Amino acid sequence: MGVTAEGRHPITGNTAAIPHFLQGERIVDGPARSLPVFDPALGRQTGSVPMASKEAVAETVAQARSAQPAWAAMSLGRRAEVFFKFRTLLGQRADELALAITQEHGKVLSDAKGEISRGLENVDFACGLSHLLKGAKSIEVASHIDVEEYRLPIGVAVGISPFNFPVMVPLWMICSALACGNAFILKPSEKDPSASVLLAELFSEAGLPPGVLSVLHGDASTVNHLIDHPDVAAVSSVGSTPVARQIYRRAGERGKRVQALGGAKNHMVVLPDADFEAAADAAVAAGFGSAGERCMAISVVVAVGAAADPLVDLIRAKMANLRIGPGTDPQSQMGPLITAEHRDRVAAYVGIGAGEGATVVVDGRDVPFSGAGFFLGASLLDQVNPRMEVYQDEIFGPVLAVVRCATYGEALAVVNGNRYGNGAAIFTRDGSAARRFCREADAGMVGVNVAIPVPIGTYSFGGWKDSLFGDGHMYGPQGINFFTRSKVVTSRWPEGDDKGPGMNLNFPTN
């Protein structure tokens, strides 16, 4: 399996429709509205993805609702067994899955394999579901009265995942939702949908009952139909801030639980005492890895005092050695962008920054590429200030901005003044400054000499401010909370001749 040199599709082998995954099998729509799927390195269509109708959404939700009670009633040990088997299968098929990611998204194979590895952390976490779903009990809270709390599934949940992590982000959602006994419907990005179909097939092979996990392709109208359906209890999504805000509002108005992760403008503060070599390496890796199409990518380097000049020089020198090419080439460090339109949008920001007064240290538009792929070189802009459009907007591409500040206090004000609060990092040898930054930075995830502080699977992922809307962070403990609801049971078991308190119209007390 995998795309050939001629650009054949990893699922269909040609440009036929990519299937949904429903009731444990691939389902190909009949005549339906569809969108093209491209190999970004070739600039060529390799498949098409159908847009599910309102009727298809209703049928899929009905199947999920029907399958969910039996899955929830299955013993915790049997549920965990599915995850253990899935983990083994995912490890065995990782190369195949990574190739599917690369040939629809464009990221290099090593990055795609890294994405799968981070997704596996969530599978590992879900394997411990027997511990995660433990309730609580207090005995003798009053005479012969016990109180206990259960964690119960919410029913049918929906996930809307982004194009930039077609395996890792779905696993954030799927693992937590299924571990808690829910049925889950995934609406993957229409730009790179095939990896999600492969994931669902592996879950089915691991023993997940039909209908418990569905993959339904579509666009914004499909998302709206899913949110509006009365049998959908919760919506989990990752996307841009405008999309996250819209999903949060629409789902909230309909009484759904919702967690909607939005955009980001992650800052990396570099103090004068930092290891500049390490900081420059981190800035290049975190700024240009996956062509900057990461919600935790570093977009802004905040250089403090004497750090600015040597840091900019080092970043520029390291960028000169950056290898850009097809993701399937083992020599490539950065692949193409997801679409031609997005590439052109990102490239335009370099000119916008120059027009606003920024210094273009490295212009990625000058890098020549052969072929029709959606490639763009990496760019470095210096002397950027927070009033500029190139600073304020989420570019989501290989454009790194440098903001210069005189002091730590000024740098912190820049970080906290931004409307996004996904992640922030500080590079320093000063433990006191690092501790201050961890407390004072207005971001949900903070790195100390770590540029991309994505939490491991036993913690939770989420930002602050315009980077998150809704009820808690993704995966980890907060993910379990999101996909369960609490039921508290108070019971009285009298002993001997105890007749109870008799009729008493006062409010119960202990």
C-alpha positions as CSV (number, residue, x, y, z in Angstrom):
1,M,0.0,0.0,0.0
2,G,1.1,3.6,-0.6
3,V,1.4,6.2,-3.3
4,T,3.5,5.2,-6.3
5,A,5.8,7.6,-8.2
6,E,2.8,8.2,-10.5
7,G,0.9,9.7,-7.6
8,R,-1.5,6.8,-6.9
9,H,-3.6,7.2,-3.7
10,P,-2.7,5.3,-0.5
11,I,-6.3,4.0,0.0
12,T,-7.9,3.8,-3.4
13,G,-4.8,3.2,-5.6
14,N,-6.2,5.7,-8.1
15,T,-8.3,8.9,-8.1
16,A,-11.5,7.2,-7.0
17,A,-13.5,8.2,-4.0
18,I,-11.9,7.7,-0.6
19,P,-14.3,5.6,1.5
20,H,-16.1,6.4,4.7
21,F,-15.6,3.8,7.5
22,L,-19.0,2.8,8.9
23,Q,-20.3,-0.3,10.6
24,G,-16.8,-1.8,10.6
25,E,-16.2,-1.6,6.8
26,R,-15.3,0.8,4.0
27,I,-18.3,2.5,2.5
28,V,-18.0,4.3,-0.9
29,D,-20.7,6.9,-1.5
30,G,-22.7,6.8,-4.6
31,P,-23.0,10.0,-6.6
32,A,-22.2,12.8,-4.1
33,R,-20.5,16.1,-3.9
34,S,-16.7,15.6,-3.4
35,L,-13.5,17.5,-3.1
36,P,-10.1,16.7,-4.5
37,V,-7.2,15.3,-2.4
38,F,-3.7,16.1,-3.5
39,D,-0.1,14.9,-3.0
40,P,1.4,18.2,-2.1
41,A,4.9,17.2,-3.2
42,L,3.6,16.4,-6.7
43,G,1.0,19.1,-6.9
44,R,-1.3,16.4,-8.4
45,Q,-4.7,15.1,-7.4
46,T,-4.5,11.6,-6.1
47,G,-8.1,11.0,-4.9
48,S,-11.4,12.6,-4.0
49,V,-13.3,12.7,-0.8
50,P,-17.1,12.6,-0.6
51,M,-19.0,15.2,1.4
52,A,-21.6,13.4,3.7
53,S,-25.1,14.6,3.4
54,K,-27.5,15.4,6.3
55,E,-29.1,12.0,5.7
56,A,-25.7,10.2,5.9
57,V,-25.0,12.1,9.2
58,A,-28.4,11.0,10.6
59,E,-27.7,7.3,9.6
60,T,-24.2,7.4,11.1
61,V,-25.4,8.9,14.4
62,A,-28.2,6.3,14.6
63,Q,-25.6,3.5,14.1
64,A,-23.4,4.9,16.8
65,R,-26.2,5.3,19.2
66,S,-27.3,1.7,18.6
67,A,-23.8,0.3,19.1
68,Q,-22.8,2.4,22.2
69,P,-24.7,0.7,25.0
70,A,-23.2,-2.8,24.3
71,W,-19.7,-1.3,24.2
72,A,-20.3,0.6,27.5
73,A,-21.6,-2.6,29.1
74,M,-18.5,-4.6,28.0
75,S,-16.1,-5.3,30.9
76,L,-13.3,-2.9,31.5
77,G,-10.8,-5.7,30.9
78,R,-12.3,-6.5,27.5
79,R,-12.3,-2.9,26.5
80,A,-8.7,-2.5,27.6
81,E,-7.8,-5.6,25.5
82,V,-9.0,-3.9,22.4
83,F,-6.6,-1.0,23.1
84,F,-3.7,-3.4,23.7
85,K,-4.3,-5.2,20.4
86,F,-4.7,-1.8,18.6
87,R,-1.4,-0.7,20.0
88,T,0.3,-3.7,18.6
89,L,-1.3,-3.3,15.2
90,L,-0.4,0.4,15.1
91,G,3.2,-0.4,15.8
92,Q,3.2,-3.0,13.1
93,R,1.7,-0.7,10.5
94,A,3.4,2.5,11.5
95,D,5.5,2.7,8.2
96,E,2.4,2.3,6.1
97,L,0.5,4.9,8.1
98,A,3.4,7.3,8.0
99,L,3.5,7.0,4.2
100,A,-0.2,7.8,3.9
101,I,0.3,10.9,6.1
102,T,3.3,12.1,4.0
103,Q,1.5,11.6,0.7
104,E,-1.5,13.6,1.6
105,H,-0.1,16.1,4.1
106,G,3.4,16.6,2.8
107,K,5.4,16.4,6.0
108,V,8.6,14.3,5.9
109,L,8.4,10.6,6.8
110,S,10.5,11.0,10.0
111,D,8.0,13.7,11.2
112,A,5.1,11.5,10.3
113,K,6.5,8.7,12.3
114,G,7.1,11.0,15.2
115,E,3.4,12.0,15.0
116,I,2.4,8.4,15.3
117,S,4.8,7.9,18.2
118,R,3.2,10.8,20.1
119,G,-0.3,9.4,19.3
120,L,0.7,6.1,20.8
121,E,1.1,7.8,24.1
122,N,-2.7,8.3,24.2
123,V,-3.2,4.6,23.3
124,D,-0.9,3.7,26.3
125,F,-2.9,6.0,28.5
126,A,-6.2,4.5,27.4
127,C,-4.9,0.9,28.1
128,G,-5.1,1.9,31.8
129,L,-8.8,2.6,31.5
130,S,-9.7,0.3,34.5
131,H,-7.8,2.7,36.7
132,L,-8.9,5.9,34.9
133,L,-12.6,5.1,35.3
134,K,-12.5,4.4,39.0
135,G,-15.2,6.1,41.0
136,A,-15.3,6.9,44.7
137,K,-17.2,5.7,47.8
138,S,-17.7,7.1,51.3
139,I,-19.3,4.8,53.8
140,E,-21.3,5.9,56.9
141,V,-21.6,9.5,55.9
142,A,-24.6,9.4,58.1
143,S,-26.2,6.5,60.0
144,H,-26.2,3.5,57.7
145,I,-25.9,5.8,54.6
146,D,-23.2,5.4,51.9
147,V,-22.4,7.7,49.0
148,E,-20.7,6.6,45.9
149,E,-19.8,8.2,42.6
150,Y,-19.8,6.6,39.2
151,R,-18.0,7.7,36.0
152,L,-20.4,6.9,33.1
153,P,-20.1,7.5,29.3
154,I,-21.9,10.4,27.8
155,G,-23.1,8.5,24.7
156,V,-22.2,9.6,21.2
157,A,-19.4,12.0,20.7
158,V,-18.0,13.7,17.6
159,G,-14.5,14.8,16.7
160,I,-13.5,17.3,14.1
161,S,-9.7,17.0,13.4
162,P,-7.3,19.3,11.5
163,F,-5.1,18.6,8.5
164,N,-1.8,19.1,10.2
165,F,-1.9,16.0,12.5
166,P,-4.1,13.4,10.7
167,V,-3.2,10.6,13.2
168,M,-2.1,12.2,16.5
169,V,-5.0,14.5,17.0
170,P,-7.7,11.9,16.1
171,L,-6.0,9.6,18.6
172,W,-6.2,12.4,21.3
173,M,-10.0,12.2,20.8
174,I,-10.7,8.6,19.9
175,C,-8.7,7.0,22.7
176,S,-10.3,9.0,25.5
177,A,-13.8,8.7,24.1
178,L,-13.7,5.0,23.5
179,A,-12.0,4.2,26.7
180,C,-14.8,5.9,28.6
181,G,-17.4,3.7,26.8
182,N,-18.7,6.1,24.2
183,A,-19.3,5.7,20.5
184,F,-17.3,8.2,18.4
185,I,-17.7,9.7,15.0
186,L,-14.6,11.3,13.5
187,K,-14.9,13.9,10.8
188,P,-11.3,14.2,9.5
189,S,-9.9,17.0,7.5
190,E,-11.0,16.8,3.9
191,K,-7.4,17.6,2.8
192,D,-5.8,14.4,4.2
193,P,-8.5,12.0,5.2
194,S,-7.0,8.6,4.4
195,A,-5.0,8.1,7.6
196,S,-8.2,8.2,9.7
197,V,-9.7,5.4,7.6
198,L,-6.6,3.3,8.3
199,L,-6.8,4.0,12.0
200,A,-10.5,2.9,12.1
201,E,-9.6,-0.3,10.2
202,L,-6.9,-1.1,12.8
203,F,-9.4,-0.6,15.7
204,S,-11.9,-2.9,13.9
205,E,-9.1,-5.5,13.4
206,A,-8.3,-5.1,17.2
207,G,-11.9,-6.2,18.0
208,L,-13.8,-2.9,18.3
209,P,-17.5,-3.7,17.6
210,P,-19.0,-2.2,14.4
211,G,-20.5,1.2,14.8
212,V,-18.6,2.2,17.8
213,L,-16.0,4.1,15.7
214,S,-17.1,5.8,12.5
215,V,-15.1,7.9,10.0
216,L,-17.4,10.2,8.1
217,H,-16.0,12.6,5.5
218,G,-17.3,16.1,4.9
219,D,-17.0,19.8,5.1
220,A,-18.4,22.6,7.2
221,S,-22.0,21.6,6.4
222,T,-21.3,18.1,7.5
223,V,-19.9,19.5,10.8
224,N,-23.0,21.6,11.3
225,H,-25.2,18.6,10.8
226,L,-23.3,16.6,13.3
227,I,-23.3,19.4,15.9
228,D,-27.1,19.9,15.4
229,H,-28.0,16.3,15.7
230,P,-29.9,15.8,19.1
231,D,-28.2,12.4,19.8
232,V,-24.7,13.9,19.7
233,A,-23.7,14.7,23.3
234,A,-20.2,16.2,22.9
235,V,-18.0,17.8,20.2
236,S,-14.2,17.8,20.3
237,S,-12.4,19.9,17.7
238,V,-9.0,21.3,16.7
239,G,-8.8,24.1,14.1
240,S,-8.3,27.8,13.6
241,T,-9.7,30.3,16.2
242,P,-12.6,31.5,14.0
243,V,-13.6,27.9,13.4
244,A,-13.2,27.0,17.1
245,R,-15.3,29.9,18.2
246,Q,-18.0,29.0,15.7
247,I,-18.1,25.4,16.8
248,Y,-18.1,26.4,20.5
249,R,-21.0,28.8,20.0
250,R,-23.1,26.4,17.9
251,A,-22.5,23.4,20.1
252,G,-23.0,25.4,23.3
253,E,-26.3,26.8,22.1
254,R,-27.5,23.2,21.5
255,G,-26.5,22.1,25.0
256,K,-23.5,20.0,23.9
257,R,-20.3,19.6,25.8
258,V,-17.6,21.2,23.7
259,Q,-13.8,21.4,23.7
260,A,-12.6,23.5,20.7
261,L,-8.9,24.2,20.3
262,G,-8.1,27.3,18.3
263,G,-5.1,29.0,16.8
264,A,-1.8,30.0,18.2
265,K,1.1,32.4,18.0
266,N,3.7,30.7,20.1
267,H,6.6,32.8,21.5
268,M,10.1,31.7,22.4
269,V,11.9,34.1,24.8
270,V,15.7,33.9,24.6
271,L,17.6,35.6,27.5
272,P,21.2,36.9,27.1
273,D,22.5,34.1,29.3
274,A,21.0,31.3,27.1
275,D,23.0,28.8,25.1
276,F,22.6,30.5,21.7
277,E,23.5,27.4,19.7
278,A,20.8,25.4,21.4
279,A,18.3,28.2,21.1
280,A,19.0,28.7,17.4
281,D,18.7,25.0,16.7
282,A,15.4,24.9,18.6
283,A,14.1,28.0,16.8
284,V,14.8,26.5,13.4
285,A,13.4,23.1,14.3
286,A,10.3,24.4,16.0
287,G,9.7,27.2,13.4
288,F,10.1,25.2,10.2
289,G,9.4,21.6,11.2
290,S,6.4,20.3,9.2
291,A,6.7,23.6,7.2
292,G,5.4,25.5,10.2
293,E,2.0,23.8,10.0
294,R,1.9,23.0,13.7
295,C,-0.3,24.5,16.4
296,M,2.7,24.4,18.7
297,A,5.2,25.8,16.1
298,I,7.3,28.7,17.2
299,S,6.2,31.7,15.3
300,V,7.9,34.5,17.3
301,V,11.4,34.6,18.8
302,V,11.6,37.3,21.5
303,A,15.3,38.1,21.7
304,V,16.2,40.0,24.9
305,G,19.0,42.5,25.0
306,A,22.4,41.3,23.8
307,A,20.9,38.0,22.7
308,A,19.4,39.5,19.5
309,D,22.3,39.9,17.1
310,P,24.1,36.6,17.7
311,L,20.8,34.7,17.7
312,V,19.6,36.1,14.4
313,D,23.0,35.4,12.8
314,L,23.0,31.8,14.1
315,I,19.4,31.2,12.9
316,R,20.2,32.6,9.5
317,A,23.3,30.4,9.2
318,K,21.4,27.3,10.2
319,M,18.6,28.0,7.7
320,A,21.1,28.0,4.9
321,N,21.5,24.3,5.5
322,L,17.8,23.5,5.6
323,R,16.9,20.7,3.1
324,I,13.5,21.2,1.6
325,G,12.0,18.5,-0.6
326,P,9.5,15.7,-1.0
327,G,8.6,14.1,2.3
328,T,9.4,10.6,1.0
329,D,13.1,11.7,0.4
330,P,15.1,10.7,3.4
331,Q,17.3,13.8,2.9
332,S,14.4,16.2,3.3
333,Q,14.0,18.1,6.5
334,M,10.9,20.1,5.5
335,G,8.3,19.2,2.9
336,P,5.7,21.2,1.0
337,L,2.7,23.1,2.4
338,I,-0.7,21.4,2.3
339,T,-2.2,23.3,-0.7
340,A,-1.2,25.8,-3.4
341,E,-3.6,28.4,-1.9
342,H,-2.1,28.1,1.5
343,R,1.5,28.3,0.1
344,D,0.6,31.5,-1.7
345,R,-1.1,33.0,1.4
346,V,2.0,32.2,3.6
347,A,4.3,33.7,1.0
348,A,2.3,36.9,0.8
349,Y,3.1,37.5,4.5
350,V,6.8,38.0,3.8
351,G,5.9,40.9,1.5
352,I,3.4,42.2,4.1
353,G,6.1,42.2,6.8
354,A,8.6,44.0,4.6
355,G,6.0,46.6,3.8
356,E,5.3,47.2,7.5
357,G,9.0,47.8,8.2
358,A,10.3,44.4,9.2
359,T,13.8,43.4,7.9
360,V,13.7,40.3,5.7
361,V,16.8,38.4,6.7
362,V,15.9,35.3,4.7
363,D,13.3,35.4,2.0
364,G,11.8,31.9,1.4
365,R,10.2,33.2,-1.8
366,D,13.6,33.3,-3.4
367,V,14.2,29.5,-3.0
368,P,13.8,27.8,-6.4
369,F,11.9,24.5,-6.7
370,S,11.2,22.3,-9.7
371,G,8.0,20.6,-10.4
372,A,4.4,21.4,-9.4
373,G,4.6,20.7,-5.7
374,F,3.4,23.2,-3.1
375,F,6.9,24.2,-1.9
376,L,8.0,27.4,-0.2
377,G,11.4,28.2,1.4
378,A,11.7,29.2,5.0
379,S,11.7,33.0,5.9
380,L,13.2,35.0,8.7
381,L,11.9,38.5,9.6
382,D,13.8,40.7,12.1
383,Q,12.8,43.9,13.7
384,V,9.1,42.9,13.9
385,N,6.9,44.7,16.4
386,P,3.5,43.6,17.8
387,R,1.6,46.2,15.8
388,M,2.4,44.5,12.6
389,E,0.0,42.3,10.7
390,V,2.8,39.7,10.3
391,Y,3.0,39.5,14.1
392,Q,-0.7,39.5,14.9
393,D,-2.0,36.9,12.4
394,E,-1.5,33.2,12.7
395,I,0.4,32.5,9.5
396,F,0.7,28.7,9.9
397,G,3.7,28.4,7.7
398,P,7.5,28.6,7.6
399,V,7.8,32.3,8.5
400,L,9.7,33.1,11.7
401,A,9.5,36.6,13.3
402,V,12.0,38.1,15.6
403,V,10.9,40.7,18.2
404,R,13.6,42.5,20.1
405,C,13.1,43.6,23.7
406,A,15.5,45.2,26.2
407,T,14.4,43.3,29.3
408,Y,12.7,40.2,30.6
409,G,9.8,42.4,31.7
410,E,9.3,43.7,28.2
411,A,9.5,40.2,26.7
412,L,6.9,38.9,29.1
413,A,4.6,41.8,28.2
414,V,4.9,40.9,24.5
415,V,4.0,37.2,25.3
416,N,1.1,38.1,27.5
417,G,-0.2,40.9,25.2
418,N,-0.8,38.4,22.4
419,R,-4.4,37.2,22.0
420,Y,-3.3,33.6,21.7
421,G,-2.1,31.5,24.6
422,N,-1.4,28.1,23.3
423,G,2.3,27.6,24.2
424,A,5.3,29.7,25.2
425,A,9.0,28.9,25.9
426,I,12.0,30.5,27.6
427,F,15.7,29.7,26.9
428,T,17.9,30.6,29.8
429,R,20.4,29.2,32.3
430,D,18.8,31.3,35.1
431,G,16.6,29.1,37.2
432,S,14.9,32.0,38.9
433,A,14.0,33.6,35.6
434,A,12.6,30.3,34.3
435,R,10.5,29.8,37.4
436,R,9.1,33.3,37.1
437,F,8.3,32.7,33.4
438,C,6.5,29.4,34.2
439,R,4.2,31.3,36.7
440,E,3.8,34.5,34.7
441,A,3.4,33.5,31.1
442,D,-0.2,33.5,29.9
443,A,-0.1,30.2,28.1
444,G,-1.5,26.8,28.8
445,M,1.7,25.0,28.0
446,V,5.2,26.3,28.9
447,G,8.6,25.1,27.9
448,V,11.9,25.7,29.7
449,N,14.7,25.2,27.2
450,V,12.1,23.2,25.3
451,A,10.6,24.9,22.3
452,I,7.6,22.7,21.7
453,P,6.2,21.7,25.1
454,V,3.5,19.3,24.0
455,P,2.6,17.3,27.2
456,I,3.0,13.6,27.3
457,G,-0.1,11.5,27.2
458,T,-0.6,11.3,31.0
459,Y,-1.1,15.1,31.1
460,S,-3.5,17.2,29.1
461,F,-3.1,19.5,26.1
462,G,-4.7,22.9,25.8
463,G,-4.1,26.6,25.7
464,W,-5.5,29.8,27.1
465,K,-7.2,32.9,25.7
466,D,-8.2,32.6,22.0
467,S,-6.4,29.2,21.7
468,L,-9.2,27.3,23.6
469,F,-12.9,27.5,23.8
470,G,-15.0,25.1,25.9
471,D,-14.9,22.6,28.7
472,G,-11.3,21.6,29.4
473,H,-8.2,20.4,27.6
474,M,-7.5,17.5,25.3
475,Y,-6.6,13.9,26.3
476,G,-5.0,12.9,29.6
477,P,-7.1,13.4,32.9
478,Q,-9.1,16.3,31.5
479,G,-10.0,14.2,28.4
480,I,-11.4,11.5,30.7
481,N,-13.4,14.1,32.5
482,F,-14.8,15.5,29.2
483,F,-16.0,12.1,27.9
484,T,-17.6,11.0,31.2
485,R,-20.4,12.3,33.4
486,S,-20.7,11.8,37.1
487,K,-23.5,10.1,38.9
488,V,-23.7,10.2,42.7
489,V,-25.7,7.5,44.5
490,T,-26.8,7.9,48.1
491,S,-28.0,4.6,49.6
492,R,-29.3,3.6,53.1
493,W,-29.1,0.0,54.3
494,P,-30.6,-0.2,57.9
495,E,-29.3,-2.9,60.2
496,G,-31.2,-4.7,63.0
497,D,-34.2,-2.9,64.4
498,D,-33.3,0.5,62.8
499,K,-36.5,2.0,61.5
500,G,-34.9,5.2,60.3
501,P,-35.7,8.7,61.2
502,G,-39.4,8.5,60.4
503,M,-41.2,11.1,58.4
504,N,-39.3,14.4,58.6
505,L,-40.1,17.3,56.3
506,N,-36.9,19.1,57.2
507,F,-34.0,19.3,54.7
508,P,-31.8,16.1,55.1
509,T,-28.7,16.6,57.2
510,N,-25.9,14.4,58.5
